[in-house]
């Protein structure tokens, strides 16, 4: 019984770390692309709109990715 519990704990921690690493990697890739966008992009889009969109999209990813990955693994 304790072996099952330990296995479940290890699985949960591994899953959590996998989600955090994936989220950080995605954030870094999006930020990298945003910083290399042409100046015209920043002239046409206010910084508040860009920041709002970036944080909202990352929030959605952080909420939905664990659920999707859990369904994929199960």
Biopython code that builds the backbone (N, CA, C, O; Angstrom):
import numpy as np
from Bio.PDB.StructureBuilder import StructureBuilder

atoms = [
    (1, "UNK", "N", (0.822, -1.190, 0.000)),
    (1, "UNK", "CA", (0.000, 0.000, 0.000)),
    (1, "UNK", "C", (0.868, 1.256, 0.000)),
    (1, "UNK", "O", (0.550, 2.222, -0.694)),
    (2, "UNK", "N", (1.944, 1.257, 0.757)),
    (2, "UNK", "CA", (2.800, 2.444, 0.808)),
    (2, "UNK", "C", (3.564, 2.620, -0.503)),
    (2, "UNK", "O", (3.886, 3.745, -0.883)),
    (3, "UNK", "N", (3.857, 1.520, -1.195)),
    (3, "UNK", "CA", (4.537, 1.623, -2.489)),
    (3, "UNK", "C", (3.636, 2.317, -3.509)),
    (3, "UNK", "O", (4.113, 3.100, -4.330)),
    (4, "UNK", "N", (2.350, 2.034, -3.456)),
    (4, "UNK", "CA", (1.400, 2.693, -4.350)),
    (4, "UNK", "C", (1.326, 4.181, -4.048)),
    (4, "UNK", "O", (1.297, 5.008, -4.960)),
    (5, "UNK", "N", (1.297, 4.514, -2.779)),
    (5, "UNK", "CA", (1.245, 5.920, -2.367)),
    (5, "UNK", "C", (2.493, 6.668, -2.825)),
    (5, "UNK", "O", (2.395, 7.777, -3.351)),
    (6, "UNK", "N", (3.644, 6.077, -2.630)),
    (6, "UNK", "CA", (4.905, 6.711, -3.039)),
    (6, "UNK", "C", (4.946, 6.877, -4.555)),
    (6, "UNK", "O", (5.394, 7.907, -5.057)),
    (7, "UNK", "N", (4.483, 5.872, -5.277)),
    (7, "UNK", "CA", (4.444, 5.959, -6.735)),
    (7, "UNK", "C", (3.520, 7.081, -7.193)),
    (7, "UNK", "O", (3.846, 7.812, -8.129)),
    (8, "UNK", "N", (2.377, 7.220, -6.542)),
    (8, "UNK", "CA", (1.446, 8.292, -6.902)),
    (8, "UNK", "C", (2.043, 9.665, -6.605)),
    (8, "UNK", "O", (1.854, 10.599, -7.385)),
    (9, "UNK", "N", (2.752, 9.801, -5.503)),
    (9, "UNK", "CA", (3.398, 11.073, -5.159)),
    (9, "UNK", "C", (4.465, 11.410, -6.197)),
    (9, "UNK", "O", (4.538, 12.546, -6.667)),
    (10, "UNK", "N", (5.279, 10.443, -6.551)),
    (10, "UNK", "CA", (6.330, 10.671, -7.553)),
    (10, "UNK", "C", (5.704, 11.046, -8.897)),
    (10, "UNK", "O", (6.192, 11.943, -9.584)),
    (11, "UNK", "N", (4.647, 10.371, -9.259)),
    (11, "UNK", "CA", (3.957, 10.674, -10.520)),
    (11, "UNK", "C", (3.389, 12.091, -10.507)),
    (11, "UNK", "O", (3.503, 12.811, -11.499)),
    (12, "UNK", "N", (2.784, 12.492, -9.404)),
    (12, "UNK", "CA", (2.206, 13.834, -9.303)),
    (12, "UNK", "C", (3.274, 14.916, -9.357)),
    (12, "UNK", "O", (3.101, 15.925, -10.041)),
    (13, "UNK", "N", (4.370, 14.717, -8.647)),
    (13, "UNK", "CA", (5.458, 15.698, -8.649)),
    (13, "UNK", "C", (6.080, 15.794, -10.040)),
    (13, "UNK", "O", (6.380, 16.889, -10.514)),
    (14, "UNK", "N", (6.272, 14.657, -10.687)),
    (14, "UNK", "CA", (6.831, 14.652, -12.042)),
    (14, "UNK", "C", (5.905, 15.376, -13.007)),
    (14, "UNK", "O", (6.361, 16.165, -13.835)),
    (15, "UNK", "N", (4.624, 15.115, -12.906)),
    (15, "UNK", "CA", (3.646, 15.775, -13.766)),
    (15, "UNK", "C", (3.646, 17.281, -13.529)),
    (15, "UNK", "O", (3.625, 18.060, -14.482)),
    (16, "UNK", "N", (3.668, 17.691, -12.272)),
    (16, "UNK", "CA", (3.692, 19.113, -11.937)),
    (16, "UNK", "C", (4.936, 19.786, -12.512)),
    (16, "UNK", "O", (4.841, 20.862, -13.103)),
    (17, "UNK", "N", (6.088, 19.166, -12.343)),
    (17, "UNK", "CA", (7.333, 19.748, -12.851)),
    (17, "UNK", "C", (7.323, 19.817, -14.378)),
    (17, "UNK", "O", (7.820, 20.781, -14.961)),
    (18, "UNK", "N", (6.763, 18.806, -15.018)),
    (18, "UNK", "CA", (6.675, 18.804, -16.473)),
    (18, "UNK", "C", (5.807, 19.969, -16.956)),
    (18, "UNK", "O", (6.148, 20.621, -17.943)),
    (19, "UNK", "N", (4.703, 20.234, -16.280)),
    (19, "UNK", "CA", (3.827, 21.347, -16.656)),
    (19, "UNK", "C", (4.509, 22.692, -16.439)),
    (19, "UNK", "O", (4.387, 23.588, -17.274)),
    (20, "UNK", "N", (5.219, 22.841, -15.335)),
    (20, "UNK", "CA", (5.913, 24.100, -15.056)),
    (20, "UNK", "C", (6.996, 24.352, -16.096)),
    (20, "UNK", "O", (7.114, 25.464, -16.610)),
    (21, "UNK", "N", (7.778, 23.342, -16.408)),
    (21, "UNK", "CA", (8.855, 23.496, -17.397)),
    (21, "UNK", "C", (8.273, 23.833, -18.769)),
    (21, "UNK", "O", (8.803, 24.698, -19.466)),
    (22, "UNK", "N", (7.200, 23.166, -19.159)),
    (22, "UNK", "CA", (6.577, 23.448, -20.454)),
    (22, "UNK", "C", (6.035, 24.875, -20.503)),
    (22, "UNK", "O", (6.172, 25.556, -21.519)),
    (23, "UNK", "N", (5.429, 25.325, -19.422)),
    (23, "UNK", "CA", (4.897, 26.684, -19.375)),
    (23, "UNK", "C", (6.004, 27.727, -19.449)),
    (23, "UNK", "O", (5.869, 28.722, -20.161)),
    (24, "UNK", "N", (7.083, 27.514, -18.733)),
    (24, "UNK", "CA", (8.213, 28.451, -18.765)),
    (24, "UNK", "C", (8.833, 28.489, -20.156)),
    (24, "UNK", "O", (9.155, 29.564, -20.661)),
    (25, "UNK", "N", (9.001, 27.332, -20.775)),
    (25, "UNK", "CA", (9.559, 27.290, -22.131)),
    (25, "UNK", "C", (8.666, 28.022, -23.127)),
    (25, "UNK", "O", (9.162, 28.761, -23.978)),
    (26, "UNK", "N", (7.371, 27.825, -23.030)),
    (26, "UNK", "CA", (6.441, 28.509, -23.923)),
    (26, "UNK", "C", (6.490, 30.017, -23.697)),
    (26, "UNK", "O", (6.521, 30.789, -24.656)),
    (27, "UNK", "N", (6.498, 30.434, -22.448)),
    (27, "UNK", "CA", (6.597, 31.861, -22.122)),
    (27, "UNK", "C", (7.856, 32.464, -22.728)),
    (27, "UNK", "O", (7.804, 33.531, -23.340)),
    (28, "UNK", "N", (8.974, 31.792, -22.561)),
    (28, "UNK", "CA", (10.241, 32.307, -23.088)),
    (28, "UNK", "C", (10.231, 32.394, -24.612)),
    (28, "UNK", "O", (10.750, 33.353, -25.184)),
    (29, "UNK", "N", (9.647, 31.406, -25.265)),
    (29, "UNK", "CA", (9.591, 31.433, -26.732)),
    (29, "UNK", "C", (8.706, 32.567, -27.236)),
    (29, "UNK", "O", (9.060, 33.246, -28.199)),
    (30, "UNK", "N", (7.555, 32.778, -26.592)),
    (30, "UNK", "CA", (6.668, 33.872, -26.997)),
    (30, "UNK", "C", (7.348, 35.217, -26.754)),
    (30, "UNK", "O", (7.299, 36.105, -27.605)),
    (31, "UNK", "N", (7.978, 35.365, -25.600)),
    (31, "UNK", "CA", (8.660, 36.616, -25.270)),
    (31, "UNK", "C", (9.807, 36.882, -26.243)),
    (31, "UNK", "O", (10.012, 38.020, -26.663)),
    (32, "UNK", "N", (10.549, 35.845, -26.598)),
    (32, "UNK", "CA", (11.649, 35.974, -27.557)),
    (32, "UNK", "C", (11.131, 36.490, -28.895)),
    (32, "UNK", "O", (11.724, 37.394, -29.484)),
    (33, "UNK", "N", (10.028, 35.923, -29.375)),
    (33, "UNK", "CA", (9.437, 36.363, -30.647)),
    (33, "UNK", "C", (8.904, 37.792, -30.544)),
    (33, "UNK", "O", (9.041, 38.578, -31.481)),
    (34, "UNK", "N", (8.303, 38.123, -29.415)),
    (34, "UNK", "CA", (7.758, 39.467, -29.230)),
    (34, "UNK", "C", (8.862, 40.519, -29.234)),
    (34, "UNK", "O", (8.686, 41.601, -29.796)),
    (35, "UNK", "N", (9.975, 40.217, -28.625)),
    (35, "UNK", "CA", (11.076, 41.176, -28.577)),
    (35, "UNK", "C", (11.747, 41.356, -29.936)),
    (35, "UNK", "O", (12.456, 42.340, -30.149)),
    (36, "UNK", "N", (11.535, 40.432, -30.841)),
    (36, "UNK", "CA", (12.116, 40.548, -32.176)),
    (36, "UNK", "C", (11.097, 40.969, -33.227)),
    (36, "UNK", "O", (11.356, 40.882, -34.427)),
    (37, "UNK", "N", (9.939, 41.425, -32.764)),
    (37, "UNK", "CA", (8.919, 41.920, -33.687)),
    (37, "UNK", "C", (9.377, 43.256, -34.274)),
    (37, "UNK", "O", (10.114, 44.000, -33.628)),
    (38, "UNK", "N", (8.946, 43.552, -35.478)),
    (38, "UNK", "CA", (9.343, 44.832, -36.079)),
    (38, "UNK", "C", (8.746, 46.023, -35.316)),
    (38, "UNK", "O", (7.729, 45.894, -34.634)),
    (39, "UNK", "N", (9.392, 47.167, -35.446)),
    (39, "UNK", "CA", (8.944, 48.382, -34.759)),
    (39, "UNK", "C", (7.514, 48.741, -35.166)),
    (39, "UNK", "O", (6.751, 49.263, -34.353)),
    (40, "UNK", "N", (7.155, 48.468, -36.401)),
    (40, "UNK", "CA", (5.800, 48.776, -36.870)),
    (40, "UNK", "C", (4.739, 48.061, -36.029)),
    (40, "UNK", "O", (3.650, 48.595, -35.822)),
    (41, "UNK", "N", (5.049, 46.871, -35.551)),
    (41, "UNK", "CA", (4.109, 46.140, -34.695)),
    (41, "UNK", "C", (3.817, 46.926, -33.423)),
    (41, "UNK", "O", (2.664, 47.014, -33.000)),
    (42, "UNK", "N", (4.847, 47.495, -32.813)),
    (42, "UNK", "CA", (4.678, 48.250, -31.573)),
    (42, "UNK", "C", (4.056, 49.620, -31.826)),
    (42, "UNK", "O", (3.411, 50.180, -30.939)),
    (43, "UNK", "N", (4.242, 50.163, -33.023)),
    (43, "UNK", "CA", (3.598, 51.430, -33.368)),
    (43, "UNK", "C", (2.101, 51.245, -33.592)),
    (43, "UNK", "O", (1.314, 52.142, -33.287)),
    (44, "UNK", "N", (1.706, 50.103, -34.115)),
    (44, "UNK", "CA", (0.295, 49.839, -34.410)),
    (44, "UNK", "C", (-0.480, 49.290, -33.219)),
    (44, "UNK", "O", (-1.706, 49.403, -33.184)),
    (45, "UNK", "N", (0.200, 48.701, -32.248)),
    (45, "UNK", "CA", (-0.460, 48.094, -31.088)),
    (45, "UNK", "C", (0.046, 48.754, -29.811)),
    (45, "UNK", "O", (1.249, 48.768, -29.553)),
    (46, "UNK", "N", (-0.866, 49.301, -29.012)),
    (46, "UNK", "CA", (-0.434, 49.900, -27.743)),
    (46, "UNK", "C", (0.179, 48.838, -26.824)),
    (46, "UNK", "O", (-0.220, 47.673, -26.842)),
    (47, "UNK", "N", (1.156, 49.268, -26.022)),
    (47, "UNK", "CA", (1.863, 48.331, -25.142)),
    (47, "UNK", "C", (0.913, 47.674, -24.141)),
    (47, "UNK", "O", (1.107, 46.517, -23.770)),
    (48, "UNK", "N", (-0.107, 48.403, -23.705)),
    (48, "UNK", "CA", (-1.087, 47.824, -22.778)),
    (48, "UNK", "C", (-1.846, 46.664, -23.389)),
    (48, "UNK", "O", (-2.111, 45.665, -22.720)),
    (49, "UNK", "N", (-2.196, 46.794, -24.655)),
    (49, "UNK", "CA", (-2.910, 45.721, -25.345)),
    (49, "UNK", "C", (-2.014, 44.497, -25.512)),
    (49, "UNK", "O", (-2.459, 43.363, -25.339)),
    (50, "UNK", "N", (-0.746, 44.741, -25.851)),
    (50, "UNK", "CA", (0.207, 43.637, -26.015)),
    (50, "UNK", "C", (0.398, 42.917, -24.688)),
    (50, "UNK", "O", (0.355, 41.688, -24.630)),
    (51, "UNK", "N", (0.609, 43.685, -23.624)),
    (51, "UNK", "CA", (0.827, 43.100, -22.297)),
    (51, "UNK", "C", (-0.403, 42.339, -21.823)),
    (51, "UNK", "O", (-0.284, 41.240, -21.280)),
    (52, "UNK", "N", (-1.584, 42.917, -22.027)),
    (52, "UNK", "CA", (-2.822, 42.260, -21.623)),
    (52, "UNK", "C", (-3.008, 40.945, -22.371)),
    (52, "UNK", "O", (-3.365, 39.931, -21.771)),
    (53, "UNK", "N", (-2.768, 40.962, -23.664)),
    (53, "UNK", "CA", (-2.935, 39.745, -24.469)),
    (53, "UNK", "C", (-1.939, 38.668, -24.053)),
    (53, "UNK", "O", (-2.291, 37.495, -23.929)),
    (54, "UNK", "N", (-0.693, 39.082, -23.840)),
    (54, "UNK", "CA", (0.361, 38.150, -23.442)),
    (54, "UNK", "C", (0.026, 37.478, -22.112)),
    (54, "UNK", "O", (0.111, 36.256, -21.991)),
    (55, "UNK", "N", (-0.356, 38.278, -21.113)),
    (55, "UNK", "CA", (-0.652, 37.701, -19.794)),
    (55, "UNK", "C", (-1.928, 36.861, -19.819)),
    (55, "UNK", "O", (-2.002, 35.827, -19.154)),
    (56, "UNK", "N", (-2.928, 37.298, -20.577)),
    (56, "UNK", "CA", (-4.171, 36.524, -20.657)),
    (56, "UNK", "C", (-3.928, 35.171, -21.320)),
    (56, "UNK", "O", (-4.399, 34.142, -20.835)),
    (57, "UNK", "N", (-3.190, 35.177, -22.429)),
    (57, "UNK", "CA", (-2.897, 33.920, -23.122)),
    (57, "UNK", "C", (-2.069, 32.981, -22.252)),
    (57, "UNK", "O", (-2.323, 31.776, -22.230)),
    (58, "UNK", "N", (-1.092, 33.511, -21.544)),
    (58, "UNK", "CA", (-0.281, 32.662, -20.666)),
    (58, "UNK", "C", (-1.124, 32.118, -19.513)),
    (58, "UNK", "O", (-0.928, 30.980, -19.088)),
    (59, "UNK", "N", (-2.055, 32.918, -19.008)),
    (59, "UNK", "CA", (-2.950, 32.439, -17.955)),
    (59, "UNK", "C", (-3.820, 31.287, -18.426)),
    (59, "UNK", "O", (-4.019, 30.311, -17.701)),
    (60, "UNK", "N", (-4.336, 31.402, -19.639)),
    (60, "UNK", "CA", (-5.154, 30.327, -20.210)),
    (60, "UNK", "C", (-4.324, 29.062, -20.384)),
    (60, "UNK", "O", (-4.778, 27.963, -20.066)),
    (61, "UNK", "N", (-3.109, 29.226, -20.888)),
    (61, "UNK", "CA", (-2.225, 28.069, -21.073)),
    (61, "UNK", "C", (-1.927, 27.416, -19.729)),
    (61, "UNK", "O", (-1.959, 26.191, -19.613)),
    (62, "UNK", "N", (-1.638, 28.226, -18.712)),
    (62, "UNK", "CA", (-1.323, 27.673, -17.393)),
    (62, "UNK", "C", (-2.509, 26.928, -16.785)),
    (62, "UNK", "O", (-2.319, 25.976, -16.028)),
    (63, "UNK", "N", (-3.724, 27.352, -17.110)),
    (63, "UNK", "CA", (-4.906, 26.667, -16.587)),
    (63, "UNK", "C", (-5.244, 25.406, -17.383)),
    (63, "UNK", "O", (-5.598, 24.384, -16.795)),
    (64, "UNK", "N", (-5.141, 25.464, -18.689)),
    (64, "UNK", "CA", (-5.605, 24.378, -19.545)),
    (64, "UNK", "C", (-4.566, 23.290, -19.807)),
    (64, "UNK", "O", (-4.920, 22.126, -19.989)),
    (65, "UNK", "N", (-3.289, 23.662, -19.827)),
    (65, "UNK", "CA", (-2.253, 22.687, -20.174)),
    (65, "UNK", "C", (-2.218, 21.489, -19.220)),
    (65, "UNK", "O", (-2.141, 20.355, -19.694)),
    (66, "UNK", "N", (-2.271, 21.687, -17.900)),
    (66, "UNK", "CA", (-2.261, 20.498, -17.029)),
    (66, "UNK", "C", (-3.433, 19.556, -17.286)),
    (66, "UNK", "O", (-3.269, 18.337, -17.249)),
    (67, "UNK", "N", (-4.608, 20.112, -17.544)),
    (67, "UNK", "CA", (-5.767, 19.259, -17.809)),
    (67, "UNK", "C", (-5.586, 18.465, -19.098)),
    (67, "UNK", "O", (-5.880, 17.271, -19.145)),
    (68, "UNK", "N", (-5.105, 19.129, -20.136)),
    (68, "UNK", "CA", (-4.895, 18.442, -21.417)),
    (68, "UNK", "C", (-3.798, 17.392, -21.313)),
    (68, "UNK", "O", (-3.934, 16.291, -21.847)),
    (69, "UNK", "N", (-2.717, 17.729, -20.631)),
    (69, "UNK", "CA", (-1.629, 16.760, -20.477)),
    (69, "UNK", "C", (-2.067, 15.566, -19.638)),
    (69, "UNK", "O", (-1.682, 14.432, -19.924)),
    (70, "UNK", "N", (-2.867, 15.813, -18.608)),
    (70, "UNK", "CA", (-3.354, 14.713, -17.780)),
    (70, "UNK", "C", (-4.245, 13.784, -18.605)),
    (70, "UNK", "O", (-4.151, 12.562, -18.489)),
    (71, "UNK", "N", (-5.117, 14.372, -19.445)),
    (71, "UNK", "CA", (-5.965, 13.552, -20.323)),
    (71, "UNK", "C", (-5.122, 12.768, -21.319)),
    (71, "UNK", "O", (-5.440, 11.624, -21.642)),
    (72, "UNK", "N", (-4.052, 13.380, -21.804)),
    (72, "UNK", "CA", (-3.171, 12.708, -22.752)),
    (72, "UNK", "C", (-2.482, 11.505, -22.112)),
    (72, "UNK", "O", (-2.364, 10.446, -22.728)),
    (73, "UNK", "N", (-2.034, 11.676, -20.879)),
    (73, "UNK", "CA", (-1.317, 10.608, -20.178)),
    (73, "UNK", "C", (-2.267, 9.481, -19.779)),
    (73, "UNK", "O", (-1.898, 8.308, -19.833)),
    (74, "UNK", "N", (-3.479, 9.831, -19.382)),
    (74, "UNK", "CA", (-4.436, 8.825, -18.892)),
    (74, "UNK", "C", (-4.951, 7.932, -19.981)),
    (74, "UNK", "O", (-5.759, 7.041, -19.719)),
]
sb = StructureBuilder()
sb.init_structure("model")
sb.init_model(0)
sb.init_chain("A")
sb.init_seg("    ")
for serial, (resi, resn, name, xyz) in enumerate(atoms, 1):
    if name == "N":
        sb.init_residue(resn, " ", resi, " ")
    sb.init_atom(name, np.array(xyz, "f"), 0.0, 1.0, " ", f" {name:<3s}", serial, name[0])
structure = sb.get_structure()
